[in-house]
């Protein structure tokens, strides 16, 4: 568990199901996070949550982002596809709309970078971000991420093709 003035990063738990269903069915979140656009049923979300909670693969670390003020799950963040040989992984984050623009994402990103680089001893953390998501790109750039590549016209956002950027940050030496 990691804490800041704004949030607590903690393991996901069964009581998060309702907020996770809300998060994974929000059309704006789905679009800006480049997630699948299909609706998620409570049963499917329960299966996903159970799989995350019970995972013992050591290839991913999922965290609930809990609002200290409201005591609610505000979103999730994760490191996945952790490669222990190359010491790399992929980062992801999703926040419910009512918690966006309040510093929660920036705080969670900072804590997860610290965890990945200083606790897991990773050398590189990468992410995907839609080229049209300028707010997220600015946050990632301020956190030291750089664009490494572009997947041209890779996603559809509001009926329009959008590029998907690959951004990475290397561990400071």
Protein Blocks (a to p, Z undefined) as FASTA:
>chain_A
ZZdfkbccddddfklmmmmmmmmmmmklmmmnopafbdcdfklmmmmmmmmmmpcnlpac
cdddddfklopafbdcddehiafklopadddddddfklgonlmmmmmmmmmmmmmmmmno
pabdcddddfklmmlmmmmmmnopacfbdcehkbceehiacddddddddddZZ
